[in-house]
């Protein structure tokens, strides 16, 4: 049976719980708000499937990347409402046009982040844009498997470890499966995220009406994080608001993110996407501060999906070294802040702004 002795050895992908044939594994939050598998040993039949599907017990080796490309969706309205260049929306629309289903992270009615499957362009809007919190996979691995066994096209998007979990869960390749992972600085604690929501509600004295982690009104490179109620808007620069400062300062991220098993050419997804930070340095004429997606084509399945979108893209060929130069998460470890343990010990007793100032100093102006 699966046993987590070190929290750095669990990414919370839920593959073990999803694959268990007797449903004896549940994902339970710890004091930091991250979920880990808990086994009901009375129900366990010792089949070993939970160990077999775990992506961190079977870490991938580096592999060659076919191509690295900067991309801009030619539909400006889609690009503006996307986190970067709008490539994901094109790939997803292609699958939907083939009567397929796209799985990805969406906000629910309580502004929690859950994985869902959509099969219409109208519903696809809910998957667009970054969500800086670990999403709940729920039953989407099982739902994707059912569709694939029926021969239907599926695009599954998520963090690299979630794609690793899906591949482990499925245990085999499917011709109709396409996967996209996002270059990820790490996943912040859902508990820290909920605390930020609660703080906004307390300040506004009314419920949350909208969350936007990547508002590009002031520009792609200077994006704002917005928490909105009916009467109030709390907008902060990505490096000034407490939630993002704690995240980017490696105080609120999951322990396993400190040494990602899936970056640096080890992705198990067909395509990897990210912001092409540094495009203004490398290819200044290609940058208009509206967003550029960095696309890493990892295998032939990814090449096929990329080619299907190519006619609706403006593209700039680049390479892995340029891709990683200004986006550390592409290839480097995210070293935890030395005060991380103390931060979580104080989380229930101080505001996020107070904690950010204490551990990271005053915000930049």
Buried (B, 14 or more C-beta within 10 A) or exposed (E): BBEBEEBBBBBBBBBBBBBBEEEBBBBEEBEBBBBBBBBEEEEBEEEEBBEBBBBBBEEBEEEEBBBBBBBBBEBEEBBBBBBBBBBBBBBBBBBBEEEBBBBBBBBEEEBBBBBBBBBEEEBBBBBBBBBBBBBBBEEBBEBBBEBBEEEBBBBBBBBBBBBBBBBBBBEEEBEBBBBBBBBBBBBBBBBBBBBBBEBBBEEBEEEBBEBBBBBBEEEBBEBBBBBBBEEEBBBBBBEBBBBBBBBBBBBBBBBBBBEBBBBBBBBBBBBBBBBBBBBBEBBEEBBBEBBBBBBBBBBEBBBEBBEBBEEBBEBBEBEBEBBBBBBBBBBEEBEBBEBBEBBBEBBEEBBBBEBBBEBBEEBEE
